[in-house]
Amino acid sequence: QKGLMSPPGIGLNVVSAKARAAARSGFPRHYWAWNHTIAANASGFFPQTPATNLLFALEAAAQLILAEKVPDVLDRHARLAAAARQAVAAWGLPLVAPGAEQSNGVTAFVLPDGFDSDHLHDVVLDEYGVALGRGLGALRGRALRIGHLGGTNEVALLGTLAALELGLRRAGAPVGAGALEQAVDAVARTEGT
């Protein structure tokens, strides 16, 4: 839902003919019982009460994506990812994912030993109004995530990086300088390409 710029709570399913045949086979199921949904959808309805606000949000997001054009959306995500990774590198912080596994949707990085990423998350949110993703699972308290997909643009990302750098400096984290300049340069080099 994030890449589609929509609130949480909606899921899209693409159901093959083989899956539909399996649903008709009599095998016990409830969640994957497509027949009622498909029959209701044929006349423009749902077999349950739909979350219409989410459908309107999805429609608005689809219109934005189509207006920008899908290849341009994907290119923007790649530009923003490159800029975020450039900033993290300038800070001297390690990325969670190695090169081939990096995502154009999120940049995750690890803080130096002795620095609590959950505390830094709260400082950046409370002081600068910027929400970052916390580290998950084994990375809880050690890593942060910068999202740069959906409707995020260059100015929003650069503002996020500025708030994060302010938080890092406030926390006394031993990070390198020049991250914002490098991120701006990365965006400027790739804009319009």
Secondary structure, DSSP 4 states (H G I P E B T S, - for coil): -TTTT--SS-------HHHHHHHTTT---STT-HHHHHHHHHTT--SS---HHHHHHHHHHHHHHHHH-HHHHHHHHHHHHHHHHHHHHHHTPPBSS-GGG--SSEEEEEPPTT--HHHHHHHHHHHH----EEP-GGGTTTEEEEE--TT--HHHHHHHHHHHHHHHHHHT----S-HHHHHHHHHHHHTT-
